[in-house]
Amino acid sequence: MDDMAAPRLVAKGMDSLAMKIREVADENDVPIVENPPLARALYASVEIDEEIPTEHYAAVAEVIGYVFRLKGKLPSTPSESGVHQGNQQQSDGLQ
């Protein structure tokens, strides 16, 4: 099996920058998922274009899986186990 690269942080921001990130995501049909604890952890520990640290893999994989199911790329699951979609907006600018 080939090794896959870790996901990378492509944007982060607070306040008005986070709102701008959400606007750009919305304009480009990028789903935005609410997960404030994950967003805060990534904001504090990862710089833009850095790989996601291994300690956040499970939470990030859950979000990625949720987005894939939204887009019909994975079958639905009975429970999204903690991933919340709030009007397709997410706190702290995590995307």
DRENDO-1510 file (C-alpha; in Angstrom, 1 decimal, always signed):
<recs>
REC; n; res; u; v; w
REC; 1; MET; +0.0; +0.0; +0.0 .
REC; 2; ASP; +1.3; +3.5; -0.8 .
REC; 3; ASP; +1.9; +5.9; +2.0 .
REC; 4; MET; -0.6; +8.8; +1.9 .
REC; 5; ALA; +0.4; +12.3; +2.9 .
REC; 6; ALA; -1.2; +13.8; +6.0 .
REC; 7; PRO; -3.9; +16.4; +5.5 .
REC; 8; ARG; -2.6; +20.0; +5.4 .
REC; 9; LEU; -4.1; +23.1; +7.0 .
REC; 10; VAL; -5.0; +25.4; +4.1 .
REC; 11; ALA; -6.6; +28.3; +6.0 .
REC; 12; LYS; -7.1; +29.5; +9.5 .
REC; 13; GLY; -8.2; +32.7; +11.1 .
REC; 14; MET; -10.2; +34.3; +13.9 .
REC; 15; ASP; -12.9; +37.0; +13.8 .
REC; 16; SER; -13.1; +38.9; +10.5 .
REC; 17; LEU; -10.5; +36.6; +8.8 .
REC; 18; ALA; -12.5; +33.5; +9.8 .
REC; 19; MET; -15.7; +35.1; +8.4 .
REC; 20; LYS; -13.8; +35.8; +5.1 .
REC; 21; ILE; -12.6; +32.2; +5.0 .
REC; 22; ARG; -16.2; +31.1; +5.4 .
REC; 23; GLU; -17.4; +33.4; +2.6 .
REC; 24; VAL; -14.7; +32.2; +0.2 .
REC; 25; ALA; -15.6; +28.6; +1.1 .
REC; 26; ASP; -19.3; +29.2; +0.5 .
REC; 27; GLU; -18.6; +30.9; -2.8 .
REC; 28; ASN; -16.6; +27.8; -3.9 .
REC; 29; ASP; -19.1; +25.2; -2.6 .
REC; 30; VAL; -16.7; +24.0; +0.1 .
REC; 31; PRO; -18.6; +22.5; +3.0 .
REC; 32; ILE; -17.9; +24.1; +6.3 .
REC; 33; VAL; -18.2; +21.8; +9.4 .
REC; 34; GLU; -18.6; +23.0; +13.0 .
REC; 35; ASN; -16.1; +21.5; +15.4 .
REC; 36; PRO; -14.9; +24.3; +17.7 .
REC; 37; PRO; -12.6; +22.1; +19.9 .
REC; 38; LEU; -10.8; +20.8; +16.8 .
REC; 39; ALA; -10.7; +24.2; +15.2 .
REC; 40; ARG; -9.1; +25.7; +18.3 .
REC; 41; ALA; -6.6; +22.9; +18.6 .
REC; 42; LEU; -5.5; +23.2; +15.0 .
REC; 43; TYR; -5.4; +27.0; +15.2 .
REC; 44; ALA; -3.1; +26.8; +18.2 .
REC; 45; SER; -0.8; +24.0; +16.9 .
REC; 46; VAL; -0.6; +24.1; +13.1 .
REC; 47; GLU; +0.6; +26.8; +10.7 .
REC; 48; ILE; -0.8; +27.2; +7.2 .
REC; 49; ASP; +0.4; +24.6; +4.8 .
REC; 50; GLU; +1.7; +22.4; +7.6 .
REC; 51; GLU; +0.6; +18.8; +8.0 .
REC; 52; ILE; -2.0; +18.0; +10.6 .
REC; 53; PRO; -0.3; +16.5; +13.7 .
REC; 54; THR; -0.9; +12.8; +14.4 .
REC; 55; GLU; -2.8; +13.6; +17.6 .
REC; 56; HIS; -5.5; +15.2; +15.5 .
REC; 57; TYR; -5.8; +12.5; +12.8 .
REC; 58; ALA; -8.9; +10.8; +14.3 .
REC; 59; ALA; -10.9; +14.0; +14.6 .
REC; 60; VAL; -9.8; +15.3; +11.2 .
REC; 61; ALA; -10.6; +11.9; +9.6 .
REC; 62; GLU; -14.1; +12.1; +11.1 .
REC; 63; VAL; -14.6; +15.5; +9.5 .
REC; 64; ILE; -13.2; +14.4; +6.1 .
REC; 65; GLY; -15.4; +11.3; +6.2 .
REC; 66; TYR; -18.4; +13.5; +7.0 .
REC; 67; VAL; -17.7; +15.8; +4.1 .
REC; 68; PHE; -17.2; +12.8; +1.7 .
REC; 69; ARG; -20.6; +11.5; +2.8 .
REC; 70; LEU; -22.1; +14.9; +2.1 .
REC; 71; LYS; -20.7; +14.8; -1.4 .
REC; 72; GLY; -21.8; +11.2; -1.9 .
REC; 73; LYS; -18.3; +9.8; -2.0 .
REC; 74; LEU; -18.9; +7.5; +1.0 .
REC; 75; PRO; -22.0; +5.7; +2.2 .
REC; 76; SER; -24.0; +7.3; +5.0 .
REC; 77; THR; -23.5; +6.1; +8.6 .
REC; 78; PRO; -26.3; +5.9; +11.2 .
REC; 79; SER; -24.6; +8.5; +13.4 .
REC; 80; GLU; -22.1; +11.2; +12.6 .
REC; 81; SER; -20.7; +10.7; +16.1 .
REC; 82; GLY; -20.0; +14.2; +17.2 .
REC; 83; VAL; -19.6; +16.0; +13.9 .
REC; 84; HIS; -22.1; +18.8; +13.8 .
REC; 85; GLN; -23.2; +20.7; +10.7 .
REC; 86; GLY; -24.6; +24.1; +11.7 .
REC; 87; ASN; -26.0; +25.7; +8.6 .
REC; 88; GLN; -22.8; +24.5; +6.9 .
REC; 89; GLN; -20.7; +27.0; +8.9 .
REC; 90; GLN; -17.9; +26.3; +11.3 .
REC; 91; SER; -16.4; +28.0; +14.1 .
REC; 92; ASP; -12.8; +29.4; +14.2 .
REC; 93; GLY; -12.4; +29.2; +10.4 .
REC; 94; LEU; -11.4; +25.5; +10.2 .
REC; 95; GLN; -12.1; +24.0; +6.8 .
</recs>
